């Protein structure tokens, strides 16, 4: 039997719901939803201590039928979450093709129902009930991780412009993170126990224990696997949308809901310029106003629901007409798209 990390005082248990966000994050499936998941999944009986997925891996939905699954912080193998019987492992990034923030390890006498993400996307498209429950849970879990500062990402350094740049990037892209200031001797010393920290400057520690000194936002996005998900060097789509502001996301939702394969490319963060607004008063459907971050979050969820592929932060550098397609788009990377 492999060694199984022990939960600590700060470990969060999925059965201990404390507020409305927790209730949304850990829903109870109806029998109809369970039957749908069972029809598309496979039951696994992992060995105690078996690694189900690691930090940086793409991963699937795991419904715990017996035992439990531990979610760890790789920097010190601390148990962050215990996912208990009846609850499931999954998060918004799963549907977006992003890599796992935290690795998962099986506890003793564990049985799980594994639903591969491709099948999960299909179920979300055909079942309104399952779609509502899962998207609400995924959204609540991302907010919960952000509130707790868990997710493996640490932004560390001095309280200066460079650190604020990375903090803004993480928040606008809804990435959970923990910030450690060099002026906080206790917190800095604790981080230094598991990480080689520079004497000056900004440093980022990813969930996979990678240490990056003053990275650009694009380098950080690449390290976290959030910028070019599910895309190869030459990808095809039915509709290419440049810009993920409200208009771009609306176009993506309308196109994807009609069955089109949609790719959205955004240079800064999902939500565009509107995502940085503290309050928007003139957007249709929100008579009392809405924050830019909330509008961006809701629009992103709706786009992901219909299978839109989001690429950020990347810039479209060229659009041209080519043989066999109506348009071709290229980004600052080597990726290009062909749209008929």
C-alpha positions in Angstrom: 0.0 0.0 0.0 1.3 3.4 -0.9 1.7 6.1 1.8 -1.5 8.1 2.3 -1.1 11.7 3.5 -3.0 12.5 6.7 -5.5 15.4 6.8 -4.7 18.3 9.1 -6.5 20.9 11.1 -6.9 23.1 8.0 -8.2 20.3 5.8 -11.6 21.0 4.2 -14.1 18.1 4.1 -16.8 18.1 1.4 -19.5 17.0 3.8 -19.0 20.1 6.1 -21.1 22.7 4.3 -20.8 26.1 6.0 -22.6 28.6 3.7 -24.6 29.0 0.5 -21.5 28.7 -1.7 -20.6 25.4 -0.1 -24.1 24.1 -0.7 -23.8 25.0 -4.4 -20.3 23.5 -4.5 -21.3 20.1 -3.2 -24.8 19.4 -4.6 -26.8 16.3 -4.2 -27.6 14.6 -7.5 -31.1 13.5 -8.3 -31.6 9.8 -9.3 -32.0 10.9 -12.9 -28.7 12.8 -12.9 -27.0 9.8 -11.3 -28.4 7.5 -13.9 -27.0 9.7 -16.7 -23.6 9.8 -15.1 -23.5 6.0 -14.6 -24.6 5.5 -18.2 -21.5 7.4 -19.4 -18.9 6.4 -16.7 -16.9 3.5 -15.5 -16.5 2.3 -11.9 -12.9 2.1 -10.7 -11.4 0.6 -7.5 -8.0 2.4 -7.1 -5.4 1.1 -4.7 -5.0 3.0 -1.4 -2.6 5.9 -2.0 -2.9 5.6 -5.8 -2.4 8.8 -7.7 -5.5 9.4 -9.9 -4.1 12.5 -11.6 -1.3 14.9 -10.8 -0.9 18.6 -10.9 -0.8 19.8 -14.5 -2.7 16.9 -15.9 -6.0 17.1 -17.6 -8.6 15.2 -15.6 -12.1 13.8 -15.5 -15.0 13.9 -13.2 -14.8 11.4 -10.3 -17.9 10.6 -8.3 -16.9 9.0 -5.0 -19.0 5.9 -4.4 -17.1 4.7 -1.3 -14.0 5.8 0.6 -12.7 9.2 -0.5 -10.3 11.2 -2.6 -7.6 13.5 -1.2 -6.7 16.7 -3.0 -3.1 17.8 -2.1 -0.9 20.8 -2.3 2.2 19.5 -4.0 4.6 22.0 -2.4 4.3 20.2 1.0 1.9 17.3 0.2 -0.6 19.0 2.5 -4.2 17.6 2.3 -6.3 20.6 1.2 -9.6 18.7 0.6 -11.2 15.4 1.4 -13.8 14.5 -1.1 -16.2 12.1 0.6 -18.7 9.5 -0.4 -21.5 11.0 -2.5 -19.5 14.0 -3.6 -17.5 14.4 -6.8 -14.2 15.8 -8.0 -14.4 18.4 -10.7 -13.9 22.1 -11.3 -14.6 24.8 -13.9 -11.2 24.3 -15.5 -12.1 20.7 -16.3 -14.7 21.7 -18.9 -12.3 24.3 -20.3 -9.5 21.8 -20.8 -7.3 23.5 -18.2 -4.8 21.5 -16.1 -5.5 20.3 -12.6 -4.6 22.7 -9.8 -4.3 20.0 -7.2 -3.5 16.2 -7.5 -5.9 13.5 -6.4 -5.0 10.5 -4.3 -7.3 7.6 -3.4 -8.0 6.7 0.2 -8.5 3.2 1.6 -11.4 1.1 0.2 -12.3 3.7 -2.4 -14.6 3.2 -5.4 -15.2 6.0 -7.9 -17.3 6.5 -10.9 -15.1 8.1 -13.6 -16.8 10.1 -16.3 -14.4 11.2 -19.0 -14.6 14.9 -19.8 -15.6 14.3 -23.4 -18.6 12.3 -22.2 -19.3 15.0 -19.5 -19.5 17.7 -22.2 -22.0 15.6 -24.1 -24.2 15.1 -21.0 -24.1 18.8 -20.3 -25.4 19.5 -23.8 -28.3 17.1 -23.6 -29.4 17.4 -20.0 -30.5 20.8 -18.7 -30.8 19.4 -15.2 -27.3 18.1 -15.1 -25.9 21.2 -16.8 -27.5 23.5 -14.2 -26.2 21.4 -11.3 -22.7 21.0 -12.6 -22.1 24.5 -13.8 -23.4 26.0 -10.6 -21.1 23.6 -8.6 -18.0 24.4 -10.8 -18.6 28.1 -10.5 -19.1 27.9 -6.7 -15.9 25.8 -6.4 -13.8 28.3 -8.3 -15.1 31.0 -6.0 -14.5 28.9 -3.0 -10.9 28.2 -4.1 -10.3 31.9 -4.6 -11.7 32.7 -1.2 -9.5 30.1 0.5 -6.4 31.0 -1.5 -6.1 27.4 -2.5 -5.2 26.0 -5.9 -1.4 25.6 -5.6 -0.5 29.0 -7.1 1.5 31.3 -4.9 2.4 34.9 -5.9 5.3 36.2 -3.7 7.5 39.2 -3.5 7.3 42.9 -2.5 4.1 45.0 -2.4 5.0 46.6 -5.7 3.7 47.1 -9.3 5.2 43.8 -10.6 3.4 41.7 -8.0 0.2 43.7 -8.5 0.5 43.0 -12.3 0.4 39.2 -11.7 -2.3 39.6 -9.0 -4.5 41.4 -11.5 -3.9 38.8 -14.1 -4.9 36.0 -11.7 -8.0 37.7 -10.5 -9.2 38.7 -14.0 -8.7 35.1 -15.2 -10.4 33.8 -12.1 -7.3 31.8 -11.0 -7.2 31.0 -7.3 -4.0 32.1 -5.7 -2.3 32.9 -2.4 -0.1 36.0 -2.0 2.9 36.0 0.3 4.8 39.3 0.9 8.5 39.5 1.7 7.6 41.9 4.5 5.6 39.2 6.3 8.6 37.4 7.8 6.6 34.5 9.2 4.7 33.7 5.9 7.9 34.2 3.9 9.9 31.8 6.1 7.1 29.2 5.9 7.1 29.4 2.1 10.9 29.2 2.0 10.8 25.8 3.8 9.5 24.2 0.6 10.6 26.6 -2.1 14.0 28.2 -3.1 13.1 31.9 -3.1 15.2 34.8 -4.5 16.4 37.6 -2.3 14.7 40.2 -4.4 12.0 40.5 -7.0 8.7 38.8 -7.7 8.4 35.0 -7.8 5.6 32.7 -8.7 5.3 29.1 -7.5 3.0 26.9 -9.4 1.1 23.9 -8.1 3.7 21.6 -9.8 6.5 23.2 -7.7 7.8 25.2 -10.6 9.5 28.5 -9.5 9.3 31.4 -11.9 11.1 34.7 -11.4 9.1 37.7 -12.5 7.3 35.9 -15.3 5.3 37.6 -18.0 1.6 37.0 -17.9 1.9 34.8 -21.0 4.7 32.7 -19.5 2.5 32.2 -16.4 -0.5 31.3 -18.5 1.6 28.8 -20.5 2.9 27.2 -17.2 -0.6 26.9 -15.9 -1.9 25.5 -19.2 -4.7 28.1 -19.6 -3.8 29.8 -22.8 -4.0 27.3 -25.6 -6.3 24.5 -24.3 -7.5 21.8 -26.7 -5.7 23.4 -29.6 -2.9 22.1 -31.9 -0.6 24.0 -34.3 -3.3 24.1 -37.0 -6.8 23.9 -35.7 -10.1 24.2 -37.5 -13.3 25.9 -36.3 -16.6 27.1 -37.7 -16.4 30.5 -36.1 -13.4 32.5 -34.9 -14.2 35.4 -32.6 -11.4 38.0 -31.8 -12.0 39.6 -28.4 -13.7 38.1 -25.4 -15.6 41.2 -24.2 -19.4 41.1 -23.8 -19.9 41.3 -27.6 -17.4 38.6 -28.4 -18.8 36.3 -25.7 -22.3 36.9 -26.9 -21.3 35.9 -30.4 -19.7 32.8 -29.1 -22.7 31.8 -27.1 -25.1 32.3 -30.0 -22.8 30.5 -32.4 -22.0 27.6 -30.1 -25.6 27.1 -29.1 -26.4 26.6 -32.7 -23.9 23.8 -33.0 -20.9 25.7 -34.4 -17.4 24.9 -33.2 -16.3 28.3 -31.8 -12.9 29.6 -30.8 -12.6 32.9 -28.9 -9.2 34.6 -28.7 -8.5 37.4 -26.1 -5.3 39.3 -25.5 -5.7 40.2 -21.8 -8.4 38.2 -19.9 -11.9 36.8 -20.5 -14.3 39.7 -20.2 -12.1 42.2 -22.1 -12.1 45.8 -21.0 -15.6 45.4 -19.4 -14.2 42.8 -17.0 -12.2 45.5 -15.2 -15.1 47.8 -14.6 -16.3 48.1 -11.0 -19.9 48.6 -12.1 -21.7 48.7 -15.5 -25.1 50.5 -15.4 -26.1 50.4 -19.1 -26.0 46.7 -19.9 -29.2 45.1 -21.0 -30.9 42.9 -18.4 -29.2 44.4 -15.4 -31.4 47.4 -14.3 -29.5 47.7 -10.9 -26.1 47.4 -12.6 -23.5 44.6 -12.6 -19.8 44.5 -11.9 -17.6 43.8 -14.9 -16.1 40.7 -13.2 -19.6 39.2 -12.5 -20.7 39.9 -16.1 -17.5 38.3 -17.5 -17.9 35.3 -15.2 -21.5 34.6 -16.1 -20.8 35.0 -19.9 -17.8 32.7 -19.7 -19.9 30.0 -17.9 -22.5 30.3 -20.6 -19.9 30.1 -23.4 -18.2 27.1 -21.8 -21.6 25.3 -21.4 -22.0 25.2 -25.1 -18.5 24.1 -25.8 -16.8 27.3 -26.8 -13.0 27.1 -26.8 -11.4 30.1 -25.0 -7.8 31.2 -25.8 -6.3 33.8 -23.5 -4.0 35.6 -23.2 -3.1 35.6 -26.9 -3.2 38.3 -29.6 -4.5 37.7 -33.1 -1.7 39.0 -35.4 -3.2 38.3 -38.8 -6.4 37.5 -40.6 -6.2 36.4 -44.2 -8.2 34.5 -46.8 -6.8 31.1 -47.8 -7.7 28.3 -50.2 -10.3 25.9 -48.7 -11.4 28.3 -46.0 -13.1 31.7 -45.7 -10.5 33.0 -43.3 -7.3 32.1 -41.5 -6.2 33.6 -38.2 -2.8 33.5 -36.5 -1.7 34.4 -33.0 1.5 35.5 -31.3 2.2 31.7 -30.9 2.6 29.3 -33.8 -1.1 28.4 -33.6 -3.4 29.2 -36.5 -7.1 28.6 -37.2 -9.1 28.0 -40.4 -12.7 29.0 -40.4 -14.9 28.0 -43.4 
